[in-house]
Every structure is written in structure tokens, then in C-alpha cells.
Amino acid sequence: MNQGRYDLIVIGGGPAGYAAAMRAIDFGKRVCLIEKSKVGGAGVYHGALSSKTLWELSQRVKNVNETIVSLGRERFELSWEEVKKTLEEAVFERKFQYSCHIKLLKTNRADLFTYVRGFGKLLDPNTVQVTKEDGEIEKLETDYIIIATGSSPRTLPNIETDEKIIMTSDGIDQMDDYPKSLVIVGAGVIGCEYATIFSNFGRTKVYLIDRSDHILPFEDDDISQIVARNLEKHGVTIHHNSALERMEIVDGEVEYEIDVDGKREIIRVEKALLSVGRVPNLHGIGMEELGLKMGKTGRHLGDDDTQTNIPNIFAAGDVSGRIALVNMGEIEARHAVERMFGGKTERLSYDNVCTIMFLEPEVASVGLNEKQCIEQNIPVKVVKLDYSVMARAIAMRKTQGFFKIIVTNDDEMRILGMRAVGEHASSAIQAVALQIKTKQGIAELAELIHPHPSIVEGVQECVRMLLNKSIFKSSVFKDKLACYSLVDGVKTPLQRL
């Protein structure tokens, strides 16, 4: 029920919208959170939580089978019913946390927090209309508005997407069993993650359509190559340099036609998964009527440090169009609120965003990679350390992977980026992310005392190589270590005995 004018109305109860509402409460502001469907959004349903739960399960199945099959035993198999049960438990647990939190807030802090279930539409810069499930319409007044309506999976024209045979990520949990065969359209992060998941379970023949000559086209070749090798090792067929000419449902299955270097090929599979990006949920929220404009690129809102062209309206999360990650949506939302009520003037930086790709092996990243440095013509120094020389990796018997750290090509050697590929990769990049944020060099990292044995010790050995005081010398272990400058696309070895 409307209890007067709000300080802030948030449209959308996904990770970004929820974070915005909670941060506004910290400032003692009256906030109304509007959500048309499920609190948590894609961060809980059909998105990050569900796909990562599937990945964790599939990794366990793969690891068990790698051990028992080598001992001559039969493969362990997990039924899809058991997979769905675990997935539903994970989603319910997170959903229950949100629900309880909202209920207690409505009870204990009703003076500050209001939750409304319905569809929010902008009427003017200070008025939001809410259409509830029962058709009731209510108009709410506010000083500020944050649009955090999230995104939906993108579909392709001329392809019927019924979420049963030809699916997006929204249709995965509707399946009754593992598909015998599956084609995935799109070889970016999400496509490769699902290819990893289904190949790990070992019950599905997976095909991956890659428009480029290598998967993960935004990443350095050494990363895409190691991931591609592992996918192919687990039976995935990657259609490189392929153009999808046709995909349709035929006799209850999927028939698709691809063009590979001028040669046509027709393949029949049980199901298809479209993984070709996401589109912001902006339809019907009143943008056009209000004169709310997309940013300079025409792809996102909140072009001016989360602020739109209407000064009191901000945008956060997937609708911002920058980095579609749960953590970034939350950070953008909190930043917007801090601008409104905390007087924050420092602009939000995207330079030290930590990401993780749930592949085989795990890939974590922060900052620039080599490819970006070459494209932007930034002279750098690069150091690379193979997992096979890290004590913890040897102890885990997980020696596939590497660390790569990129620094400025000067005496300061300020850190620009890092890629970690392998077991525990995501645990290794936090210190580097902090160094990027504070614009620090590598000296501090070289002197840290890490627990032994640990994967993060590899970070220290990397920077020691750059300082020419490493334990292992790259000029000796050339197949395991590398230390070089990269100027105008030309690599020059740096470390010498």
C-alpha cells in the first residue's frame, strides 16, 4: 500500500535491484522495490546460480569417473532426476533467503521498506505506475528511480524457440532427461560452459557451433586452445568457422545446416540450445513516452556513471549493457544509490572487474589480456607460469593450467591484468585485482608470505620472474615459464641467467 512519497523506487528485484534497495535502507531512505515475477531474477532462476550448480555437479561426476574408470570400474552415472532435485534445492535455498529477508524487513522496517508485486511503468520522472497481478493499478511518487529490470536470453530470427526442443538457458531445467545429443549455438562463455557441463556428465553428444576459428574469441589464444582441447577430449565436436544456415524442428528433433568454408553439412540432434547473448528487459516500461534514451552506443541505459539522460533516473545491472554479471549489477546499483544519497563523486571503474568462467579448466580474469593490449597498442611485460611447477597443483594432481600477469612496460611495472587458468583459479586473482584498483606495481606482491602449499604462491613467483629473482628461471624451463615484453605485437624474452 502506498504510504506517501518515496525517496527511491527500484523497478526490478534481481541482484541489482535488490542491492539498490538494501543500500538505500543503509542511508535511512524510504524505498519501494517493485518486482513483477520472482525476486532474485536470473541470478537465481535460469542464470548464474542454476548453471553453476549444474557445473559443480558435472565436475564431481567427471572427477569420480576419471578415477574409477582408470581403475577398470564402470562409469558412475547421475540420473537427470537427481540433477534436477539438487538444482531445485539450490534455487529454493536462495529463494527462501530472499523471501524471509523481505518478510522480516516488511515487518521490522516498514517505515523504510516496501515491496510491491507487479509490473512497473514510468509515467513521469517522479511517478511509477504499478499494475498488480489482480489488475489493480497504483501510482507511486518518488524522488529517484533505479531501473534494474534485467535481461532475457536472445533468440534468433527464423528459428522457432519453444524451450522444449530448441531452447535458451530458460529451458534447461524443463528437460525430463539428458538429451542424447545437443547442439549449442554460440561459442562464448555461456555456450562453452554448457558444453562443458553436458560433456562432463558423459550422457550427451555435444556439438558447438563457432562462427570464429576459435572459441572464446575475446580471450587470448592460449586460453581458448586449452579449453577447446579439453572439450574435444570429452567428445565435443566444435564446428569452427561455421555459419548457421538453417535450424528447425523436424519429427520432434532438431535439424540444422551449417556452412563451413563453403561446404554445407546437415546434422540431426535431439535438442538445441541457443547461447547468443541476452537482451535488456525494457519493453513496456514507458521509456519512449518519457523520453528516456539509450546511451551513446545505443545498447545500454545509465550512460553517465549509471545516470540516464533524465537526472533522477538511474540504471543498473543487465540493462546497463556493460558487463552482465551478478556482482557487477550489485556494484552498479550500490554505486547509483551512493551517488544519490551519499554524495559520492568518484566514478565507477570497470578496470578491476573479476570474472570467472566455469569451463574445463576453470578460467578467472581481471583487467586486460594480451589481445586487448595489442589492439590498444599498449607496450607491456608479460609473465606466464605453468601449473605444473606449483606445489599445490602437483599435490592435487591438477597440473593443467597457467597464470599470466600483464604489467606496464616500465620500471614501475603497474599491473594491468591477469588470467588464471586451472584449479582454484578464482582464488588467485583477488590480490591482483586490488593492485589494479590502487594502481600499484608488483613489489608488494613479491614480498607477501603466502600459505604453503597454495595456488596463490604462483602469483608471487610470477612477479618474482618480472623482477628477475624467481626460483625457477624461464630461460631454463622454457616449456613451463615465460617472461617477455610485448611491443607492437613483437615478443622479446626478458629473463636471462
C-alpha positions as CSV (number, residue, x, y, z in Angstrom):
1,M,0.0,0.0,0.0
2,N,1.3,3.5,-0.9
3,Q,2.3,5.3,2.3
4,G,3.3,8.6,0.7
5,R,6.2,9.7,-1.4
6,Y,9.3,7.5,-1.5
7,D,12.9,8.6,-1.6
8,L,13.6,5.8,-4.2
9,I,11.7,3.4,-6.3
10,V,13.5,0.4,-7.7
11,I,11.9,-1.4,-10.7
12,G,13.2,-4.9,-10.8
13,G,14.0,-7.3,-7.9
14,G,17.0,-9.1,-9.4
15,P,20.5,-8.9,-7.9
16,A,21.0,-5.2,-9.0
17,G,17.5,-4.0,-7.9
18,Y,17.7,-5.9,-4.6
19,A,21.2,-4.5,-3.8
20,A,19.9,-1.0,-4.6
21,A,17.0,-1.3,-2.2
22,M,19.2,-2.6,0.6
23,R,21.8,0.1,0.1
24,A,19.1,2.8,0.3
25,I,17.9,1.4,3.6
26,D,21.5,1.9,4.9
27,F,21.1,5.6,4.3
28,G,17.8,5.6,6.2
29,K,15.8,6.3,3.0
30,R,12.2,5.2,2.2
31,V,12.5,2.7,-0.7
32,C,9.9,0.8,-2.7
33,L,11.0,-2.4,-4.5
34,I,8.8,-3.5,-7.5
35,E,9.1,-6.9,-8.9
36,K,6.7,-8.5,-11.5
37,S,7.7,-12.1,-11.0
38,K,10.5,-13.6,-8.9
39,V,12.8,-11.8,-6.5
40,G,16.4,-12.8,-7.4
41,G,15.9,-12.7,-11.1
42,A,18.2,-14.5,-13.5
43,G,20.8,-14.5,-10.7
44,V,18.8,-17.3,-9.1
45,Y,16.5,-18.7,-11.8
46,H,17.8,-20.0,-15.1
47,G,21.1,-18.0,-14.7
48,A,24.2,-17.9,-12.6
49,L,23.1,-20.0,-9.6
50,S,21.4,-22.7,-11.6
51,S,24.1,-23.0,-14.3
52,K,26.9,-23.1,-11.7
53,T,25.1,-25.7,-9.6
54,L,25.0,-27.8,-12.8
55,W,28.7,-27.2,-13.4
56,E,29.6,-28.2,-9.9
57,L,27.6,-31.4,-10.2
58,S,29.1,-32.2,-13.6
59,Q,32.6,-31.6,-12.3
60,R,32.1,-34.1,-9.5
61,V,30.8,-36.7,-11.9
62,K,33.7,-36.2,-14.2
63,N,36.3,-36.3,-11.4
64,V,34.8,-39.5,-10.0
65,N,34.8,-41.2,-13.4
66,E,38.4,-40.1,-14.2
67,T,39.4,-42.0,-11.1
68,I,37.2,-45.2,-11.2
69,V,37.4,-45.7,-15.0
70,S,41.2,-45.7,-14.8
71,L,40.9,-48.5,-12.2
72,G,38.8,-50.6,-14.6
73,R,35.5,-49.9,-12.9
74,E,32.2,-49.0,-14.6
75,R,31.3,-45.3,-15.0
76,F,29.3,-43.6,-12.3
77,E,26.1,-42.1,-13.6
78,L,23.9,-39.5,-12.0
79,S,20.3,-39.5,-13.2
80,W,18.8,-36.3,-14.5
81,E,16.1,-36.6,-11.9
82,E,18.8,-36.4,-9.2
83,V,20.4,-33.5,-11.0
84,K,17.1,-31.6,-11.1
85,K,16.5,-32.3,-7.5
86,T,19.8,-30.8,-6.5
87,L,19.2,-27.8,-8.8
88,E,15.8,-27.2,-7.3
89,E,17.2,-27.4,-3.8
90,A,19.8,-24.8,-4.6
91,V,17.3,-22.5,-6.1
92,F,14.9,-22.9,-3.3
93,E,17.5,-22.2,-0.7
94,R,18.4,-18.9,-2.2
95,K,14.8,-18.0,-2.9
96,F,13.9,-18.8,0.7
97,Q,16.6,-16.5,1.9
98,Y,15.3,-13.6,-0.2
99,S,11.7,-14.3,0.9
100,C,12.5,-14.5,4.6
101,H,14.6,-11.3,4.3
102,I,11.8,-9.4,2.6
103,K,9.2,-10.6,5.1
104,L,11.2,-9.6,8.1
105,L,12.1,-6.2,6.6
106,K,8.4,-5.6,5.9
107,T,7.7,-6.4,9.5
108,N,10.6,-4.7,11.2
109,R,11.4,-1.8,8.9
110,A,8.1,-1.0,7.3
111,D,8.9,2.7,7.9
112,L,11.7,2.3,5.3
113,F,11.0,-0.7,3.1
114,T,8.0,-1.5,0.9
115,Y,7.8,-4.4,-1.5
116,V,5.2,-4.4,-4.3
117,R,4.5,-7.4,-6.6
118,G,3.6,-6.1,-10.1
119,F,4.8,-4.5,-13.3
120,G,6.3,-1.1,-13.0
121,K,5.9,1.6,-15.7
122,L,7.4,5.1,-15.7
123,L,4.7,7.8,-16.1
124,D,6.9,10.8,-15.5
125,P,10.3,11.4,-13.8
126,N,8.7,11.1,-10.3
127,T,5.8,8.7,-10.9
128,V,5.7,5.0,-11.3
129,Q,2.6,3.1,-12.1
130,V,2.3,-0.5,-10.8
131,T,0.0,-3.0,-12.4
132,K,-0.5,-5.8,-9.9
133,E,-1.4,-9.5,-10.6
134,D,-5.1,-8.9,-9.9
135,G,-5.2,-6.0,-12.3
136,E,-5.2,-3.3,-9.6
137,I,-3.3,-0.2,-10.7
138,E,-1.4,2.0,-8.2
139,K,0.6,5.2,-8.8
140,L,3.7,5.8,-6.6
141,E,5.6,9.1,-6.2
142,T,9.3,9.2,-5.7
143,D,12.4,11.5,-5.7
144,Y,14.6,8.9,-7.5
145,I,14.2,5.9,-9.7
146,I,16.5,3.0,-10.5
147,I,15.7,0.8,-13.5
148,A,17.0,-2.7,-12.8
149,T,14.7,-4.9,-14.9
150,G,17.4,-7.4,-16.0
151,S,17.6,-9.2,-19.3
152,S,16.3,-12.3,-21.2
153,P,18.0,-14.8,-23.4
154,R,18.3,-13.5,-27.0
155,T,16.7,-15.6,-29.7
156,L,17.5,-15.8,-33.4
157,P,15.1,-14.8,-36.2
158,N,13.6,-17.6,-38.3
159,I,14.3,-20.1,-35.5
160,E,11.3,-21.4,-33.5
161,T,12.3,-21.4,-29.9
162,D,9.8,-23.5,-27.9
163,E,12.0,-24.0,-24.8
164,K,11.5,-27.8,-25.1
165,I,13.3,-28.9,-28.3
166,I,15.0,-25.6,-29.3
167,M,15.9,-23.9,-26.0
168,T,17.6,-20.9,-24.4
169,S,19.0,-21.2,-20.9
170,D,15.5,-20.7,-19.6
171,G,14.5,-24.2,-20.9
172,I,17.3,-26.3,-19.4
173,D,15.5,-27.1,-16.2
174,Q,12.4,-28.1,-18.1
175,M,14.1,-31.2,-19.6
176,D,13.0,-34.6,-18.4
177,D,16.3,-36.3,-19.1
178,Y,19.7,-35.8,-20.6
179,P,19.4,-35.2,-24.3
180,K,21.2,-37.9,-26.3
181,S,22.6,-35.2,-28.5
182,L,22.7,-31.4,-28.2
183,V,23.9,-28.6,-30.5
184,I,24.9,-25.3,-28.9
185,V,24.7,-22.2,-31.0
186,G,27.3,-19.7,-29.7
187,A,30.9,-20.4,-28.5
188,G,31.1,-17.6,-26.0
189,V,31.3,-18.0,-22.2
190,I,27.8,-19.4,-21.7
191,G,27.8,-21.7,-24.7
192,C,31.2,-23.1,-23.7
193,E,30.0,-23.5,-20.1
194,Y,27.0,-25.6,-21.1
195,A,29.2,-27.6,-23.5
196,T,31.5,-28.3,-20.5
197,I,28.5,-29.3,-18.3
198,F,26.9,-31.8,-20.6
199,S,30.2,-33.3,-21.8
200,N,31.2,-33.7,-18.1
201,F,28.1,-35.7,-17.4
202,G,29.0,-38.0,-20.2
203,R,25.5,-38.8,-21.3
204,T,25.1,-36.3,-24.2
205,K,26.9,-36.0,-27.6
206,V,27.6,-32.2,-27.8
207,Y,28.1,-30.1,-30.9
208,L,29.2,-26.5,-30.6
209,I,28.8,-24.0,-33.4
210,D,31.6,-21.5,-33.5
211,R,31.5,-18.6,-36.1
212,S,35.2,-17.9,-35.5
213,D,38.3,-20.1,-36.0
214,H,38.5,-20.5,-32.2
215,I,36.1,-20.5,-29.2
216,L,36.0,-17.7,-26.6
217,P,37.1,-15.2,-29.3
218,F,37.5,-12.3,-26.9
219,E,40.2,-14.2,-24.9
220,D,43.9,-14.9,-25.7
221,D,44.6,-17.9,-27.9
222,D,46.3,-19.9,-25.2
223,I,43.1,-19.9,-23.1
224,S,40.7,-20.8,-25.9
225,Q,43.1,-23.5,-27.1
226,I,43.3,-25.3,-23.7
227,V,39.5,-25.1,-23.2
228,A,38.9,-26.4,-26.8
229,R,41.3,-29.3,-26.4
230,N,39.5,-30.4,-23.2
231,L,36.1,-30.1,-24.8
232,E,37.2,-32.2,-27.7
233,K,38.8,-34.7,-25.3
234,H,35.4,-35.2,-23.7
235,G,33.7,-35.8,-27.1
236,V,32.5,-32.3,-28.0
237,T,32.5,-31.6,-31.8
238,I,33.4,-28.0,-32.4
239,H,32.2,-26.6,-35.8
240,H,34.8,-23.9,-36.3
241,N,34.3,-21.1,-38.9
242,S,30.7,-22.2,-39.2
243,A,27.7,-20.2,-40.4
244,L,24.3,-21.5,-39.2
245,E,22.2,-21.5,-42.4
246,R,19.1,-23.2,-41.0
247,M,17.7,-24.7,-37.8
248,E,14.2,-26.2,-37.5
249,I,12.2,-28.8,-35.7
250,V,11.7,-32.0,-37.8
251,D,9.9,-35.0,-36.5
252,G,10.3,-33.8,-32.9
253,E,14.1,-33.3,-33.2
254,V,16.4,-30.6,-34.4
255,E,17.8,-30.5,-37.9
256,Y,20.5,-27.8,-38.5
257,E,22.5,-26.9,-41.6
258,I,25.9,-25.2,-41.4
259,D,28.2,-23.8,-43.9
260,V,31.9,-24.5,-43.2
261,D,34.3,-22.9,-45.7
262,G,31.7,-23.2,-48.4
263,K,30.7,-26.8,-47.7
264,R,27.2,-27.5,-46.4
265,E,26.5,-30.1,-43.7
266,I,23.2,-31.2,-42.3
267,I,23.1,-32.7,-38.9
268,R,20.2,-34.1,-36.8
269,V,20.2,-33.9,-33.0
270,E,17.7,-34.3,-30.2
271,K,17.8,-30.8,-28.8
272,A,19.4,-27.4,-29.4
273,L,20.5,-24.6,-27.1
274,L,20.8,-21.0,-28.2
275,S,23.5,-19.2,-26.4
276,V,23.8,-16.0,-28.4
277,G,23.6,-13.3,-25.7
278,R,20.9,-11.6,-23.7
279,V,18.7,-8.5,-24.4
280,P,17.6,-6.0,-21.7
281,N,14.1,-6.1,-20.4
282,L,12.9,-2.6,-21.3
283,H,9.7,-3.3,-23.3
284,G,6.6,-1.5,-21.9
285,I,8.3,0.3,-19.0
286,G,7.5,3.8,-20.6
287,M,10.9,4.7,-21.9
288,E,9.7,6.2,-25.2
289,E,6.8,8.2,-23.7
290,L,9.1,9.6,-21.1
291,G,12.0,10.4,-23.5
292,L,14.4,8.1,-21.7
293,K,17.2,7.4,-24.1
294,M,19.7,4.6,-24.5
295,G,23.4,5.6,-24.1
296,K,25.8,6.7,-26.7
297,T,26.3,3.2,-28.1
298,G,22.5,2.6,-28.3
299,R,22.9,-0.6,-26.2
300,H,22.5,0.5,-22.6
301,L,21.0,2.8,-20.1
302,G,22.8,4.8,-17.4
303,D,25.5,6.1,-19.8
304,D,26.7,8.7,-17.4
305,D,28.1,6.6,-14.5
306,T,24.7,4.8,-14.0
307,Q,22.7,8.0,-14.6
308,T,20.4,8.3,-17.5
309,N,19.6,11.4,-19.6
310,I,16.8,12.2,-17.0
311,P,18.9,13.2,-14.0
312,N,16.9,11.5,-11.2
313,I,16.6,8.2,-13.1
314,F,19.5,5.7,-12.9
315,A,20.0,2.2,-14.4
316,A,22.0,-0.8,-13.1
317,G,22.6,-4.5,-13.9
318,D,22.0,-6.1,-17.3
319,V,20.0,-3.1,-18.6
320,S,23.2,-1.0,-18.3
321,G,24.6,-3.2,-21.1
322,R,28.2,-3.2,-19.9
323,I,29.1,-6.4,-18.0
324,A,26.2,-8.8,-17.5
325,L,27.4,-10.3,-14.2
326,V,25.6,-10.6,-10.8
327,N,28.5,-8.9,-9.0
328,M,28.7,-6.0,-11.4
329,G,24.9,-5.5,-11.3
330,E,25.1,-5.2,-7.5
331,I,28.1,-2.9,-7.6
332,E,26.4,-0.6,-10.2
333,A,23.2,-0.5,-8.1
334,R,25.1,0.3,-4.9
335,H,27.1,3.0,-6.7
336,A,24.0,4.6,-8.0
337,V,22.4,4.8,-4.5
338,E,25.7,6.2,-3.1
339,R,25.6,8.9,-5.8
340,M,22.0,9.8,-4.8
341,F,22.2,9.8,-1.1
342,G,25.9,9.6,-0.1
343,G,27.4,12.4,-2.2
344,K,29.7,10.0,-4.0
345,T,31.6,11.7,-6.8
346,E,34.2,9.1,-7.8
347,R,33.2,7.4,-10.9
348,L,32.6,3.7,-11.1
349,S,35.6,1.9,-12.6
350,Y,35.4,-1.3,-14.6
351,D,39.1,-1.8,-14.8
352,N,39.4,-4.4,-12.0
353,V,36.3,-6.4,-12.6
354,C,36.9,-10.1,-11.6
355,T,35.2,-12.7,-13.6
356,I,35.2,-16.5,-13.6
357,M,34.3,-18.8,-16.5
358,F,33.1,-22.3,-15.4
359,L,34.9,-24.3,-18.0
360,E,37.4,-27.2,-18.1
361,P,39.6,-25.9,-16.7
362,E,38.2,-23.0,-14.7
363,V,39.2,-19.6,-16.0
364,A,39.4,-16.4,-13.9
365,S,40.3,-13.0,-15.2
366,V,40.7,-9.4,-14.2
367,G,41.8,-6.4,-16.2
368,L,43.4,-6.5,-19.7
369,N,44.5,-9.6,-21.7
370,E,47.3,-9.7,-24.3
371,K,44.9,-9.4,-27.2
372,Q,43.5,-6.1,-25.8
373,C,46.9,-4.7,-25.2
374,I,47.8,-5.4,-28.8
375,E,44.6,-3.9,-30.0
376,Q,45.1,-0.7,-27.9
377,N,48.8,-0.6,-28.7
378,I,49.9,-0.7,-25.1
379,P,53.5,-1.8,-24.5
380,V,53.6,-4.4,-21.7
381,K,55.6,-7.0,-20.0
382,V,54.0,-10.4,-19.6
383,V,54.9,-13.3,-17.3
384,K,53.4,-16.8,-17.6
385,L,53.8,-19.6,-15.1
386,D,52.6,-23.2,-15.7
387,Y,50.5,-25.0,-13.1
388,S,52.9,-28.0,-13.3
389,V,55.6,-26.0,-11.3
390,M,53.2,-25.1,-8.5
391,A,53.4,-27.4,-5.4
392,R,49.7,-27.2,-4.6
393,A,48.7,-28.2,-8.2
394,I,51.1,-31.1,-8.0
395,A,49.7,-32.2,-4.7
396,M,46.1,-32.0,-6.1
397,R,47.2,-33.9,-9.3
398,K,45.7,-31.0,-11.2
399,T,48.6,-29.6,-13.2
400,Q,46.8,-28.3,-16.3
401,G,46.7,-24.6,-16.5
402,F,48.7,-21.4,-16.0
403,F,48.9,-17.9,-14.5
404,K,49.5,-14.9,-16.8
405,I,50.1,-11.4,-15.4
406,I,50.4,-8.3,-17.6
407,V,52.2,-5.2,-16.4
408,T,53.3,-1.8,-17.8
409,N,56.5,-1.9,-19.8
410,D,58.4,0.4,-17.5
411,D,60.3,0.3,-14.1
412,E,57.1,0.8,-12.2
413,M,55.5,-2.4,-13.7
414,R,52.0,-1.4,-12.7
415,I,49.6,-4.4,-13.0
416,L,47.1,-4.1,-15.9
417,G,45.6,-7.6,-15.9
418,M,45.8,-11.3,-15.0
419,R,44.4,-14.6,-16.3
420,A,44.3,-17.7,-14.2
421,V,43.5,-21.0,-15.9
422,G,43.2,-24.1,-13.7
423,E,42.1,-25.5,-10.4
424,H,41.3,-22.8,-7.8
425,A,41.8,-20.1,-10.4
426,S,39.2,-17.8,-8.9
427,S,41.0,-17.8,-5.6
428,A,44.2,-16.4,-7.2
429,I,43.2,-13.1,-8.7
430,Q,41.9,-11.1,-5.7
431,A,45.2,-9.6,-4.7
432,V,45.9,-8.6,-8.3
433,A,42.5,-7.0,-8.6
434,L,43.3,-4.9,-5.6
435,Q,46.6,-3.9,-7.1
436,I,44.9,-2.8,-10.3
437,K,42.3,-0.7,-8.3
438,T,45.0,1.1,-6.4
439,K,47.3,1.4,-9.4
440,Q,50.1,-0.3,-7.6
441,G,53.2,-2.0,-9.0
442,I,54.3,-5.6,-8.3
443,A,56.8,-5.0,-5.5
444,E,54.3,-5.7,-2.7
445,L,53.1,-8.9,-4.2
446,A,56.7,-10.2,-4.4
447,E,57.2,-9.8,-0.7
448,L,53.9,-11.3,0.6
449,I,54.2,-14.6,2.5
450,H,51.6,-17.0,1.2
451,P,50.5,-20.2,2.9
452,H,52.3,-23.3,1.5
453,P,51.3,-25.1,-0.5
454,S,48.7,-22.9,-2.1
455,I,47.8,-21.9,-5.6
456,V,48.3,-18.2,-4.9
457,E,52.0,-18.8,-4.4
458,G,52.1,-18.8,-8.2
459,V,51.2,-15.1,-8.2
460,Q,54.3,-14.4,-6.2
461,E,56.5,-16.5,-8.4
462,C,55.2,-14.6,-11.5
463,V,56.1,-11.2,-10.1
464,R,59.5,-12.5,-9.0
465,M,60.2,-13.5,-12.6
466,L,59.4,-10.0,-13.7
467,L,61.9,-8.7,-11.0
468,N,64.5,-11.3,-12.2
469,K,64.6,-13.0,-8.8
470,S,62.5,-16.1,-9.3
471,I,63.2,-19.6,-8.0
472,F,62.7,-21.2,-11.4
473,K,64.2,-19.4,-14.4
474,S,62.2,-19.0,-17.6
475,S,65.3,-19.3,-19.7
476,V,65.8,-22.8,-18.3
477,F,62.2,-24.1,-18.1
478,K,61.1,-22.6,-21.4
479,D,58.2,-25.0,-21.7
480,K,56.9,-24.1,-18.3
481,L,57.7,-20.5,-17.8
482,A,57.7,-17.4,-20.0
483,C,58.7,-13.8,-19.3
484,Y,58.7,-11.3,-22.2
485,S,57.9,-7.8,-23.4
486,L,55.2,-7.2,-25.9
487,V,55.7,-4.1,-28.0
488,D,53.9,-3.5,-31.4
489,G,52.9,-7.2,-31.3
490,V,56.5,-8.4,-31.1
491,K,57.6,-10.7,-28.2
492,T,61.1,-10.2,-26.7
493,P,62.3,-12.5,-23.9
494,L,63.2,-10.6,-20.7
495,Q,64.7,-13.0,-18.2
496,R,68.2,-14.3,-18.6
497,L,70.7,-16.2,-16.4
